[in-house]
Amino acid sequence: MNGQGVAPVLLKGAATLATAPVERRGVRLMSDLDIMVVPDEAERAVAALGAIGYEIHDQARPESRGMSS
């Protein structure tokens, strides 16, 4: 995603996976990827994940995508 101009925040298991030693990365079974991106990067993030084989099964409703102050 970084190559597509997307700076994801890794959440839950994804954060653990990213910080684990290389030899431990295959130990944890994962079936999903929890990430957060700013709204302006969402379409590029979905495209980048789709390009490497991820399927998007659930997305936030459009009305919940804005950031409130």
PQR file with spaces between the fields and no chain letter, atoms N, CA, C, O and H, PARSE charges and radii, in Angstrom:
ATOM       1  N    MET     1       0.809   -1.189    0.000 -0.4000 1.5000
ATOM       2  CA   MET     1       0.000    0.000    0.000 -0.0000 2.0000
ATOM       3  C    MET     1       0.853    1.254    0.000  0.5500 1.7000
ATOM       4  O    MET     1       0.488    2.253   -0.619 -0.5500 1.4000
ATOM       5  N    ASN     2       1.983    1.213    0.685 -0.4000 1.5000
ATOM       6  CA   ASN     2       2.835    2.403    0.706 -0.0000 2.0000
ATOM       7  C    ASN     2       3.230    2.832   -0.697  0.5500 1.7000
ATOM       8  O    ASN     2       3.331    4.026   -0.977 -0.5500 1.4000
ATOM       9  H    ASN     2       2.280    0.401    1.187  0.4000 1.0000
ATOM      10  N    GLY     3       3.456    1.865   -1.582 -0.4000 1.5000
ATOM      11  CA   GLY     3       3.809    2.175   -2.961 -0.0000 2.0000
ATOM      12  C    GLY     3       2.696    2.861   -3.731  0.5500 1.7000
ATOM      13  O    GLY     3       2.936    3.472   -4.772 -0.5500 1.4000
ATOM      14  H    GLY     3       3.374    0.894   -1.355  0.4000 1.0000
ATOM      15  N    GLN     4       1.471    2.757   -3.215 -0.4000 1.5000
ATOM      16  CA   GLN     4       0.311    3.404   -3.846 -0.0000 2.0000
ATOM      17  C    GLN     4      -0.046    4.708   -3.135  0.5500 1.7000
ATOM      18  O    GLN     4      -1.101    5.284   -3.398 -0.5500 1.4000
ATOM      19  H    GLN     4       1.275    2.261   -2.370  0.4000 1.0000
ATOM      20  N    GLY     5       0.817    5.175   -2.243 -0.4000 1.5000
ATOM      21  CA   GLY     5       0.566    6.422   -1.526 -0.0000 2.0000
ATOM      22  C    GLY     5      -0.400    6.273   -0.369  0.5500 1.7000
ATOM      23  O    GLY     5      -1.027    7.246    0.050 -0.5500 1.4000
ATOM      24  H    GLY     5       1.674    4.707   -2.030  0.4000 1.0000
ATOM      25  N    VAL     6      -0.525    5.061    0.152 -0.4000 1.5000
ATOM      26  CA   VAL     6      -1.436    4.789    1.262 -0.0000 2.0000
ATOM      27  C    VAL     6      -0.610    4.463    2.506  0.5500 1.7000
ATOM      28  O    VAL     6       0.286    3.620    2.460 -0.5500 1.4000
ATOM      29  H    VAL     6      -0.016    4.270   -0.189  0.4000 1.0000
ATOM      30  N    ALA     7      -0.913    5.130    3.607 -0.4000 1.5000
ATOM      31  CA   ALA     7      -0.218    4.883    4.870 -0.0000 2.0000
ATOM      32  C    ALA     7      -1.200    4.229    5.845  0.5500 1.7000
ATOM      33  O    ALA     7      -1.875    4.931    6.598 -0.5500 1.4000
ATOM      34  H    ALA     7      -1.641    5.815    3.645  0.4000 1.0000
ATOM      35  N    PRO     8      -1.290    2.892    5.841 -0.5600 1.5000
ATOM      36  CA   PRO     8      -2.253    2.225    6.722  0.2800 2.0000
ATOM      37  C    PRO     8      -1.792    2.200    8.171  0.5500 1.7000
ATOM      38  O    PRO     8      -0.596    2.180    8.463 -0.5500 1.4000
ATOM      39  N    VAL     9      -2.764    2.202    9.063 -0.4000 1.5000
ATOM      40  CA   VAL     9      -2.507    1.953   10.481 -0.0000 2.0000
ATOM      41  C    VAL     9      -2.931    0.510   10.717  0.5500 1.7000
ATOM      42  O    VAL     9      -4.088    0.154   10.496 -0.5500 1.4000
ATOM      43  H    VAL     9      -3.735    2.219    8.826  0.4000 1.0000
ATOM      44  N    LEU    10      -2.000   -0.313   11.163 -0.4000 1.5000
ATOM      45  CA   LEU    10      -2.293   -1.726   11.396 -0.0000 2.0000
ATOM      46  C    LEU    10      -2.926   -1.896   12.762  0.5500 1.7000
ATOM      47  O    LEU    10      -2.436   -1.361   13.757 -0.5500 1.4000
ATOM      48  H    LEU    10      -1.060   -0.024   11.343  0.4000 1.0000
ATOM      49  N    LEU    11      -4.021   -2.646   12.804 -0.4000 1.5000
ATOM      50  CA   LEU    11      -4.769   -2.856   14.042 -0.0000 2.0000
ATOM      51  C    LEU    11      -4.784   -4.332   14.414  0.5500 1.7000
ATOM      52  O    LEU    11      -4.667   -5.198   13.547 -0.5500 1.4000
ATOM      53  H    LEU    11      -4.419   -3.081   11.996  0.4000 1.0000
ATOM      54  N    LYS    12      -4.925   -4.610   15.677 -0.4000 1.5000
ATOM      55  CA   LYS    12      -5.095   -5.973   16.207 -0.0000 2.0000
ATOM      56  C    LYS    12      -4.022   -6.924   15.683  0.5500 1.7000
ATOM      57  O    LYS    12      -2.834   -6.637   15.828 -0.5500 1.4000
ATOM      58  H    LYS    12      -5.019   -3.906   16.381  0.4000 1.0000
ATOM      59  N    GLY    13      -4.402   -8.031   15.088 -0.4000 1.5000
ATOM      60  CA   GLY    13      -3.458   -9.054   14.653 -0.0000 2.0000
ATOM      61  C    GLY    13      -2.473   -8.567   13.612  0.5500 1.7000
ATOM      62  O    GLY    13      -1.331   -9.025   13.585 -0.5500 1.4000
ATOM      63  H    GLY    13      -5.367   -8.264   14.970  0.4000 1.0000
ATOM      64  N    ALA    14      -2.891   -7.645   12.749 -0.4000 1.5000
ATOM      65  CA   ALA    14      -1.996   -7.126   11.721 -0.0000 2.0000
ATOM      66  C    ALA    14      -0.807   -6.402   12.355  0.5500 1.7000
ATOM      67  O    ALA    14       0.319   -6.508   11.869 -0.5500 1.4000
ATOM      68  H    ALA    14      -3.819   -7.274   12.771  0.4000 1.0000
ATOM      69  N    ALA    15      -1.058   -5.671   13.434 -0.4000 1.5000
ATOM      70  CA   ALA    15       0.028   -4.979   14.132 -0.0000 2.0000
ATOM      71  C    ALA    15       0.984   -5.975   14.761  0.5500 1.7000
ATOM      72  O    ALA    15       2.198   -5.778   14.726 -0.5500 1.4000
ATOM      73  H    ALA    15      -1.972   -5.585   13.829  0.4000 1.0000
ATOM      74  N    THR    16       0.450   -7.040   15.335 -0.4000 1.5000
ATOM      75  CA   THR    16       1.283   -8.081   15.929 -0.0000 2.0000
ATOM      76  C    THR    16       2.128   -8.754   14.859  0.5500 1.7000
ATOM      77  O    THR    16       3.315   -9.004   15.067 -0.5500 1.4000
ATOM      78  H    THR    16      -0.537   -7.200   15.364  0.4000 1.0000
ATOM      79  N    LEU    17       1.529   -9.044   13.731 -0.4000 1.5000
ATOM      80  CA   LEU    17       2.239   -9.688   12.634 -0.0000 2.0000
ATOM      81  C    LEU    17       3.381   -8.810   12.121  0.5500 1.7000
ATOM      82  O    LEU    17       4.481   -9.303   11.867 -0.5500 1.4000
ATOM      83  H    LEU    17       0.565   -8.841   13.562  0.4000 1.0000
ATOM      84  N    ALA    18       3.127   -7.541   11.972 -0.4000 1.5000
ATOM      85  CA   ALA    18       4.134   -6.620   11.432 -0.0000 2.0000
ATOM      86  C    ALA    18       5.332   -6.462   12.353  0.5500 1.7000
ATOM      87  O    ALA    18       6.441   -6.204   11.888 -0.5500 1.4000
ATOM      88  H    ALA    18       2.234   -7.140   12.179  0.4000 1.0000
ATOM      89  N    THR    19       5.122   -6.613   13.646 -0.4000 1.5000
ATOM      90  CA   THR    19       6.210   -6.416   14.600 -0.0000 2.0000
ATOM      91  C    THR    19       6.857   -7.725   15.059  0.5500 1.7000
ATOM      92  O    THR    19       7.834   -7.705   15.808 -0.5500 1.4000
ATOM      93  H    THR    19       4.221   -6.823   14.024  0.4000 1.0000
ATOM      94  N    ALA    20       6.321   -8.847   14.617 -0.4000 1.5000
ATOM      95  CA   ALA    20       6.860  -10.152   15.025 -0.0000 2.0000
ATOM      96  C    ALA    20       8.171  -10.443   14.293  0.5500 1.7000
ATOM      97  O    ALA    20       8.363  -10.007   13.158 -0.5500 1.4000
ATOM      98  H    ALA    20       5.528   -8.863   14.009  0.4000 1.0000
ATOM      99  N    PRO    21       9.063  -11.176   14.941 -0.5600 1.5000
ATOM     100  CA   PRO    21      10.276  -11.604   14.235  0.2800 2.0000
ATOM     101  C    PRO    21       9.889  -12.448   13.016  0.5500 1.7000
ATOM     102  O    PRO    21       8.876  -13.147   13.037 -0.5500 1.4000
ATOM     103  N    VAL    22      10.684  -12.381   11.978 -0.4000 1.5000
ATOM     104  CA   VAL    22      10.393  -13.076   10.717 -0.0000 2.0000
ATOM     105  C    VAL    22      10.086  -14.554   10.951  0.5500 1.7000
ATOM     106  O    VAL    22       9.156  -15.090   10.349 -0.5500 1.4000
ATOM     107  H    VAL    22      11.507  -11.813   11.961  0.4000 1.0000
ATOM     108  N    GLU    23      10.837  -15.206   11.800 -0.4000 1.5000
ATOM     109  CA   GLU    23      10.643  -16.645   12.027 -0.0000 2.0000
ATOM     110  C    GLU    23       9.333  -16.966   12.749  0.5500 1.7000
ATOM     111  O    GLU    23       8.934  -18.131   12.775 -0.5500 1.4000
ATOM     112  H    GLU    23      11.593  -14.771   12.289  0.4000 1.0000
ATOM     113  N    ARG    24       8.655  -15.989   13.332 -0.4000 1.5000
ATOM     114  CA   ARG    24       7.390  -16.207   14.040 -0.0000 2.0000
ATOM     115  C    ARG    24       6.170  -15.794   13.225  0.5500 1.7000
ATOM     116  O    ARG    24       5.045  -16.040   13.662 -0.5500 1.4000
ATOM     117  H    ARG    24       8.979  -15.043   13.311  0.4000 1.0000
ATOM     118  N    ARG    25       6.343  -15.186   12.078 -0.4000 1.5000
ATOM     119  CA   ARG    25       5.208  -14.639   11.317 -0.0000 2.0000
ATOM     120  C    ARG    25       4.266  -15.698   10.781  0.5500 1.7000
ATOM     121  O    ARG    25       3.083  -15.410   10.601 -0.5500 1.4000
ATOM     122  H    ARG    25       7.256  -14.986   11.723  0.4000 1.0000
ATOM     123  N    GLY    26       4.723  -16.887   10.521 -0.4000 1.5000
ATOM     124  CA   GLY    26       3.850  -17.937   10.010 -0.0000 2.0000
ATOM     125  C    GLY    26       3.153  -18.734   11.101  0.5500 1.7000
ATOM     126  O    GLY    26       2.364  -19.629   10.800 -0.5500 1.4000
ATOM     127  H    GLY    26       5.684  -17.121   10.667  0.4000 1.0000
ATOM     128  N    VAL    27       3.430  -18.427   12.356 -0.4000 1.5000
ATOM     129  CA   VAL    27       2.883  -19.187   13.478 -0.0000 2.0000
ATOM     130  C    VAL    27       1.427  -18.829   13.754  0.5500 1.7000
ATOM     131  O    VAL    27       0.627  -19.695   14.109 -0.5500 1.4000
ATOM     132  H    VAL    27       4.072  -17.700   12.601  0.4000 1.0000
ATOM     133  N    ARG    28       1.091  -17.577   13.595 -0.4000 1.5000
ATOM     134  CA   ARG    28      -0.265  -17.111   13.910 -0.0000 2.0000
ATOM     135  C    ARG    28      -1.162  -17.222   12.673  0.5500 1.7000
ATOM     136  O    ARG    28      -0.846  -16.675   11.617 -0.5500 1.4000
ATOM     137  H    ARG    28       1.740  -16.873   13.307  0.4000 1.0000
ATOM     138  N    LEU    29      -2.271  -17.929   12.818 -0.4000 1.5000
ATOM     139  CA   LEU    29      -3.239  -18.068   11.732 -0.0000 2.0000
ATOM     140  C    LEU    29      -4.110  -16.815   11.674  0.5500 1.7000
ATOM     141  O    LEU    29      -4.683  -16.400   12.681 -0.5500 1.4000
ATOM     142  H    LEU    29      -2.527  -18.374   13.676  0.4000 1.0000
ATOM     143  N    MET    30      -4.202  -16.219   10.490 -0.4000 1.5000
ATOM     144  CA   MET    30      -5.019  -15.018   10.311 -0.0000 2.0000
ATOM     145  C    MET    30      -5.932  -15.221    9.112  0.5500 1.7000
ATOM     146  O    MET    30      -5.512  -15.747    8.081 -0.5500 1.4000
ATOM     147  H    MET    30      -3.736  -16.556    9.672  0.4000 1.0000
ATOM     148  N    SER    31      -7.179  -14.802    9.253 -0.4000 1.5000
ATOM     149  CA   SER    31      -8.108  -14.907    8.133 -0.0000 2.0000
ATOM     150  C    SER    31      -8.648  -13.545    7.712  0.5500 1.7000
ATOM     151  O    SER    31      -9.434  -13.446    6.770 -0.5500 1.4000
ATOM     152  H    SER    31      -7.520  -14.375   10.090  0.4000 1.0000
ATOM     153  N    ASP    32      -8.225  -12.500    8.413 -0.4000 1.5000
ATOM     154  CA   ASP    32      -8.655  -11.162    8.038 -0.0000 2.0000
ATOM     155  C    ASP    32      -7.527  -10.184    8.324  0.5500 1.7000
ATOM     156  O    ASP    32      -6.527  -10.538    8.948 -0.5500 1.4000
ATOM     157  H    ASP    32      -7.586  -12.580    9.178  0.4000 1.0000
ATOM     158  N    LEU    33      -7.694   -8.973    7.869 -0.4000 1.5000
ATOM     159  CA   LEU    33      -6.691   -7.938    8.040 -0.0000 2.0000
ATOM     160  C    LEU    33      -7.408   -6.679    8.501  0.5500 1.7000
ATOM     161  O    LEU    33      -8.229   -6.121    7.774 -0.5500 1.4000
ATOM     162  H    LEU    33      -8.506   -8.686    7.361  0.4000 1.0000
ATOM     163  N    ASP    34      -7.096   -6.240    9.703 -0.4000 1.5000
ATOM     164  CA   ASP    34      -7.722   -5.033   10.249 -0.0000 2.0000
ATOM     165  C    ASP    34      -6.765   -3.868   10.079  0.5500 1.7000
ATOM     166  O    ASP    34      -5.696   -3.825   10.687 -0.5500 1.4000
ATOM     167  H    ASP    34      -6.428   -6.693   10.293  0.4000 1.0000
ATOM     168  N    ILE    35      -7.171   -2.924    9.241 -0.4000 1.5000
ATOM     169  CA   ILE    35      -6.366   -1.732    9.003 -0.0000 2.0000
ATOM     170  C    ILE    35      -7.270   -0.512    9.023  0.5500 1.7000
ATOM     171  O    ILE    35      -8.492   -0.617    8.919 -0.5500 1.4000
ATOM     172  H    ILE    35      -8.040   -2.959    8.747  0.4000 1.0000
ATOM     173  N    MET    36      -6.636    0.651    9.161 -0.4000 1.5000
ATOM     174  CA   MET    36      -7.370    1.912    9.106 -0.0000 2.0000
ATOM     175  C    MET    36      -6.595    2.835    8.181  0.5500 1.7000
ATOM     176  O    MET    36      -5.372    2.938    8.274 -0.5500 1.4000
ATOM     177  H    MET    36      -5.644    0.736    9.245  0.4000 1.0000
ATOM     178  N    VAL    37      -7.308    3.503    7.292 -0.4000 1.5000
ATOM     179  CA   VAL    37      -6.701    4.497    6.410 -0.0000 2.0000
ATOM     180  C    VAL    37      -7.561    5.751    6.452  0.5500 1.7000
ATOM     181  O    VAL    37      -8.742    5.696    6.794 -0.5500 1.4000
ATOM     182  H    VAL    37      -8.302    3.419    7.216  0.4000 1.0000
ATOM     183  N    VAL    38      -6.957    6.880    6.102 -0.4000 1.5000
ATOM     184  CA   VAL    38      -7.751    8.112    6.044 -0.0000 2.0000
ATOM     185  C    VAL    38      -8.714    8.002    4.868  0.5500 1.7000
ATOM     186  O    VAL    38      -8.407    7.320    3.890 -0.5500 1.4000
ATOM     187  H    VAL    38      -5.998    6.924    5.825  0.4000 1.0000
ATOM     188  N    PRO    39      -9.856    8.647    4.940 -0.5600 1.5000
ATOM     189  CA   PRO    39     -10.869    8.512    3.887  0.2800 2.0000
ATOM     190  C    PRO    39     -10.355    8.771    2.474  0.5500 1.7000
ATOM     191  O    PRO    39     -10.766    8.086    1.537 -0.5500 1.4000
ATOM     192  N    ASP    40      -9.472    9.737    2.305 -0.4000 1.5000
ATOM     193  CA   ASP    40      -8.969   10.050    0.962 -0.0000 2.0000
ATOM     194  C    ASP    40      -8.130    8.931    0.362  0.5500 1.7000
ATOM     195  O    ASP    40      -7.919    8.913   -0.851 -0.5500 1.4000
ATOM     196  H    ASP    40      -9.138   10.294    3.066  0.4000 1.0000
ATOM     197  N    GLU    41      -7.644    7.996    1.178 -0.4000 1.5000
ATOM     198  CA   GLU    41      -6.808    6.891    0.701 -0.0000 2.0000
ATOM     199  C    GLU    41      -7.571    5.574    0.579  0.5500 1.7000
ATOM     200  O    GLU    41      -6.998    4.567    0.161 -0.5500 1.4000
ATOM     201  H    GLU    41      -7.816    8.011    2.163  0.4000 1.0000
ATOM     202  N    ALA    42      -8.852    5.567    0.938 -0.4000 1.5000
ATOM     203  CA   ALA    42      -9.614    4.318    1.002 -0.0000 2.0000
ATOM     204  C    ALA    42      -9.695    3.595   -0.338  0.5500 1.7000
ATOM     205  O    ALA    42      -9.468    2.386   -0.392 -0.5500 1.4000
ATOM     206  H    ALA    42      -9.317    6.385    1.277  0.4000 1.0000
ATOM     207  N    GLU    43     -10.008    4.290   -1.404 -0.4000 1.5000
ATOM     208  CA   GLU    43     -10.133    3.625   -2.708 -0.0000 2.0000
ATOM     209  C    GLU    43      -8.811    3.027   -3.156  0.5500 1.7000
ATOM     210  O    GLU    43      -8.785    1.915   -3.684 -0.5500 1.4000
ATOM     211  H    GLU    43     -10.193    5.272   -1.361  0.4000 1.0000
ATOM     212  N    ARG    44      -7.710    3.748   -2.953 -0.4000 1.5000
ATOM     213  CA   ARG    44      -6.390    3.222   -3.316 -0.0000 2.0000
ATOM     214  C    ARG    44      -6.023    2.025   -2.445  0.5500 1.7000
ATOM     215  O    ARG    44      -5.392    1.082   -2.924 -0.5500 1.4000
ATOM     216  H    ARG    44      -7.732    4.650   -2.523  0.4000 1.0000
ATOM     217  N    ALA    45      -6.412    2.054   -1.166 -0.4000 1.5000
ATOM     218  CA   ALA    45      -6.134    0.931   -0.270 -0.0000 2.0000
ATOM     219  C    ALA    45      -6.872   -0.320   -0.728  0.5500 1.7000
ATOM     220  O    ALA    45      -6.286   -1.401   -0.775 -0.5500 1.4000
ATOM     221  H    ALA    45      -6.924    2.820   -0.777  0.4000 1.0000
ATOM     222  N    VAL    46      -8.146   -0.184   -1.066 -0.4000 1.5000
ATOM     223  CA   VAL    46      -8.945   -1.319   -1.538 -0.0000 2.0000
ATOM     224  C    VAL    46      -8.349   -1.865   -2.832  0.5500 1.7000
ATOM     225  O    VAL    46      -8.253   -3.081   -2.999 -0.5500 1.4000
ATOM     226  H    VAL    46      -8.622    0.694   -1.028  0.4000 1.0000
ATOM     227  N    ALA    47      -7.953   -0.995   -3.739 -0.4000 1.5000
ATOM     228  CA   ALA    47      -7.361   -1.436   -5.008 -0.0000 2.0000
ATOM     229  C    ALA    47      -6.038   -2.161   -4.770  0.5500 1.7000
ATOM     230  O    ALA    47      -5.772   -3.181   -5.405 -0.5500 1.4000
ATOM     231  H    ALA    47      -8.031   -0.007   -3.604  0.4000 1.0000
ATOM     232  N    ALA    48      -5.205   -1.644   -3.863 -0.4000 1.5000
ATOM     233  CA   ALA    48      -3.912   -2.275   -3.575 -0.0000 2.0000
ATOM     234  C    ALA    48      -4.099   -3.655   -2.961  0.5500 1.7000
ATOM     235  O    ALA    48      -3.383   -4.592   -3.312 -0.5500 1.4000
ATOM     236  H    ALA    48      -5.421   -0.815   -3.347  0.4000 1.0000
ATOM     237  N    LEU    49      -5.057   -3.786   -2.048 -0.4000 1.5000
ATOM     238  CA   LEU    49      -5.317   -5.094   -1.437 -0.0000 2.0000
ATOM     239  C    LEU    49      -5.895   -6.066   -2.458  0.5500 1.7000
ATOM     240  O    LEU    49      -5.521   -7.239   -2.474 -0.5500 1.4000
ATOM     241  H    LEU    49      -5.639   -3.024   -1.763  0.4000 1.0000
ATOM     242  N    GLY    50      -6.793   -5.597   -3.301 -0.4000 1.5000
ATOM     243  CA   GLY    50      -7.362   -6.455   -4.339 -0.0000 2.0000
ATOM     244  C    GLY    50      -6.303   -6.953   -5.311  0.5500 1.7000
ATOM     245  O    GLY    50      -6.385   -8.079   -5.801 -0.5500 1.4000
ATOM     246  H    GLY    50      -7.096   -4.644   -3.288  0.4000 1.0000
ATOM     247  N    ALA    51      -5.309   -6.118   -5.589 -0.4000 1.5000
ATOM     248  CA   ALA    51      -4.247   -6.484   -6.524 -0.0000 2.0000
ATOM     249  C    ALA    51      -3.387   -7.634   -6.006  0.5500 1.7000
ATOM     250  O    ALA    51      -2.745   -8.329   -6.793 -0.5500 1.4000
ATOM     251  H    ALA    51      -5.242   -5.203   -5.191  0.4000 1.0000
ATOM     252  N    ILE    52      -3.369   -7.839   -4.692 -0.4000 1.5000
ATOM     253  CA   ILE    52      -2.571   -8.943   -4.144 -0.0000 2.0000
ATOM     254  C    ILE    52      -3.455  -10.081   -3.634  0.5500 1.7000
ATOM     255  O    ILE    52      -2.997  -10.954   -2.897 -0.5500 1.4000
ATOM     256  H    ILE    52      -3.891   -7.274   -4.052  0.4000 1.0000
ATOM     257  N    GLY    53      -4.740  -10.059   -4.039 -0.4000 1.5000
ATOM     258  CA   GLY    53      -5.596  -11.206   -3.771 -0.0000 2.0000
ATOM     259  C    GLY    53      -6.584  -11.093   -2.630  0.5500 1.7000
ATOM     260  O    GLY    53      -7.367  -12.017   -2.409 -0.5500 1.4000
ATOM     261  H    GLY    53      -5.112   -9.350   -4.638  0.4000 1.0000
ATOM     262  N    TYR    54      -6.574   -9.979   -1.892 -0.4000 1.5000
ATOM     263  CA   TYR    54      -7.554   -9.830   -0.822 -0.0000 2.0000
ATOM     264  C    TYR    54      -8.929   -9.556   -1.407  0.5500 1.7000
ATOM     265  O    TYR    54      -9.052   -8.923   -2.455 -0.5500 1.4000
ATOM     266  H    TYR    54      -5.938   -9.228   -2.072  0.4000 1.0000
ATOM     267  N    GLU    55      -9.960  -10.035   -0.726 -0.4000 1.5000
ATOM     268  CA   GLU    55     -11.344   -9.753   -1.099 -0.0000 2.0000
ATOM     269  C    GLU    55     -11.974   -8.926    0.011  0.5500 1.7000
ATOM     270  O    GLU    55     -11.808   -9.225    1.194 -0.5500 1.4000
ATOM     271  H    GLU    55      -9.860  -10.549    0.126  0.4000 1.0000
ATOM     272  N    ILE    56     -12.687   -7.902   -0.373 -0.4000 1.5000
ATOM     273  CA   ILE    56     -13.340   -7.037    0.589 -0.0000 2.0000
ATOM     274  C    ILE    56     -14.749   -7.571    0.829  0.5500 1.7000
ATOM     275  O    ILE    56     -15.563   -7.604   -0.093 -0.5500 1.4000
ATOM     276  H    ILE    56     -12.822   -7.659   -1.334  0.4000 1.0000
ATOM     277  N    HIS    57     -15.040   -7.985    2.050 -0.4000 1.5000
ATOM     278  CA   HIS    57     -16.342   -8.550    2.378 -0.0000 2.0000
ATOM     279  C    HIS    57     -17.244   -7.566    3.113  0.5500 1.7000
ATOM     280  O    HIS    57     -18.466   -7.714    3.089 -0.5500 1.4000
ATOM     281  H    HIS    57     -14.379   -7.958    2.799  0.4000 1.0000
ATOM     282  N    ASP    58     -16.668   -6.577    3.756 -0.4000 1.5000
ATOM     283  CA   ASP    58     -17.480   -5.638    4.519 -0.0000 2.0000
ATOM     284  C    ASP    58     -16.739   -4.310    4.574  0.5500 1.7000
ATOM     285  O    ASP    58     -15.540   -4.265    4.850 -0.5500 1.4000
ATOM     286  H    ASP    58     -15.676   -6.457    3.776  0.4000 1.0000
ATOM     287  N    GLN    59     -17.459   -3.242    4.309 -0.4000 1.5000
ATOM     288  CA   GLN    59     -16.880   -1.909    4.396 -0.0000 2.0000
ATOM     289  C    GLN    59     -17.800   -1.037    5.226  0.5500 1.7000
ATOM     290  O    GLN    59     -18.987   -1.330    5.367 -0.5500 1.4000
ATOM     291  H    GLN    59     -18.433   -3.278    4.084  0.4000 1.0000
ATOM     292  N    ALA    60     -17.252    0.026    5.769 -0.4000 1.5000
ATOM     293  CA   ALA    60     -18.052    0.972    6.531 -0.0000 2.0000
ATOM     294  C    ALA    60     -19.090    1.612    5.614  0.5500 1.7000
ATOM     295  O    ALA    60     -18.836    1.842    4.431 -0.5500 1.4000
ATOM     296  H    ALA    60     -16.288    0.263    5.655  0.4000 1.0000
ATOM     297  N    ARG    61     -20.246    1.891    6.170 -0.4000 1.5000
ATOM     298  CA   ARG    61     -21.284    2.575    5.400 -0.0000 2.0000
ATOM     299  C    ARG    61     -20.772    3.958    4.988  0.5500 1.7000
ATOM     300  O    ARG    61     -20.009    4.572    5.733 -0.5500 1.4000
ATOM     301  H    ARG    61     -20.452    1.704    7.130  0.4000 1.0000
ATOM     302  N    PRO    62     -21.176    4.459    3.820 -0.5600 1.5000
ATOM     303  CA   PRO    62     -20.687    5.764    3.339  0.2800 2.0000
ATOM     304  C    PRO    62     -20.863    6.882    4.359  0.5500 1.7000
ATOM     305  O    PRO    62     -19.988    7.739    4.482 -0.5500 1.4000
ATOM     306  N    GLU    63     -21.962    6.891    5.084 -0.4000 1.5000
ATOM     307  CA   GLU    63     -22.202    7.983    6.042 -0.0000 2.0000
ATOM     308  C    GLU    63     -21.273    7.930    7.255  0.5500 1.7000
ATOM     309  O    GLU    63     -21.163    8.913    7.988 -0.5500 1.4000
ATOM     310  H    GLU    63     -22.673    6.194    4.983  0.4000 1.0000
ATOM     311  N    SER    64     -20.605    6.800    7.476 -0.4000 1.5000
ATOM     312  CA   SER    64     -19.695    6.696    8.620 -0.0000 2.0000
ATOM     313  C    SER    64     -18.238    6.905    8.226  0.5500 1.7000
ATOM     314  O    SER    64     -17.351    6.792    9.073 -0.5500 1.4000
ATOM     315  H    SER    64     -20.693    6.002    6.881  0.4000 1.0000
ATOM     316  N    ARG    65     -17.976    7.205    6.964 -0.4000 1.5000
ATOM     317  CA   ARG    65     -16.601    7.312    6.493 -0.0000 2.0000
ATOM     318  C    ARG    65     -15.958    8.667    6.793  0.5500 1.7000
ATOM     319  O    ARG    65     -14.732    8.778    6.777 -0.5500 1.4000
ATOM     320  H    ARG    65     -18.696    7.296    6.276  0.4000 1.0000
ATOM     321  N    GLY    66     -16.746    9.679    7.062 -0.4000 1.5000
ATOM     322  CA   GLY    66     -16.172   10.998    7.348 -0.0000 2.0000
ATOM     323  C    GLY    66     -15.577   11.062    8.742  0.5500 1.7000
ATOM     324  O    GLY    66     -15.975   10.322    9.641 -0.5500 1.4000
ATOM     325  H    GLY    66     -17.742    9.589    7.076  0.4000 1.0000
ATOM     326  N    MET    67     -14.638   11.941    8.900 -0.4000 1.5000
ATOM     327  CA   MET    67     -14.020   12.147   10.213 -0.0000 2.0000
ATOM     328  C    MET    67     -14.731   13.318   10.849  0.5500 1.7000
ATOM     329  O    MET    67     -14.876   14.370   10.227 -0.5500 1.4000
ATOM     330  H    MET    67     -14.314   12.542    8.170  0.4000 1.0000
ATOM     331  N    SER    68     -15.171   13.152   12.063 -0.4000 1.5000
ATOM     332  CA   SER    68     -15.855   14.255   12.735 -0.0000 2.0000
ATOM     333  C    SER    68     -14.895   14.968   13.671  0.5500 1.7000
ATOM     334  O    SER    68     -13.919   14.389   14.149 -0.5500 1.4000
ATOM     335  H    SER    68     -15.054   12.297   12.569  0.4000 1.0000
ATOM     336  N    SER    69     -15.190   16.227   13.921 -0.4000 1.5000
ATOM     337  CA   SER    69     -14.306   17.004   14.799 -0.0000 2.0000
ATOM     338  C    SER    69     -14.961   17.275   16.129  0.5500 1.7000
ATOM     339  O    SER    69     -14.363   17.916   16.993 -0.5500 1.4000
ATOM     340  H    SER    69     -15.982   16.698   13.532  0.4000 1.0000
